[in-house]
Amino acid sequence: MNLLRVGDLGEVGVRRVLDRAAELAVGAPPVRCGGAVLLAFFEPSTRTRLGFARAAIDVGAVPVDLHGTRFGAGTSAPESLADTLAVASAYFEVIVLRHGEVPGRLPDGA
């Protein structure tokens, strides 16, 4: 599932998220899922990055920061955001993306 905007959840999905948040607020344990979470922050936000990293750890996943981006002028071989996400989707169960130009549609498999 590609979740690009809250509106992508629909009314039922938003209600499920809010219900689960209420359960967690009163002490329900997080669901353990394992795997790896890619934190791809192209616009810096220390608090948000740390929050997602901690959330990954809380569910048994390993957070991985994406560094050394090669997007744009001055790089030896610029890679498109869509191509990077398509490749990363083969390695990570979850990709947390913070970027000024989120594509309206992700490549198949991303």
Buried (B, 14 or more C-beta within 10 A) or exposed (E): EEEEEEEEBEEEBEEEEEEEEEEEEEEEEEEEEEEBBBBBBBEEEEEBBEEBBEBBEEBEBEBBEBEEBEEEEEEEEEEEBEEBBBBBBEEBBBBBBBBEEEBEEBBEEB
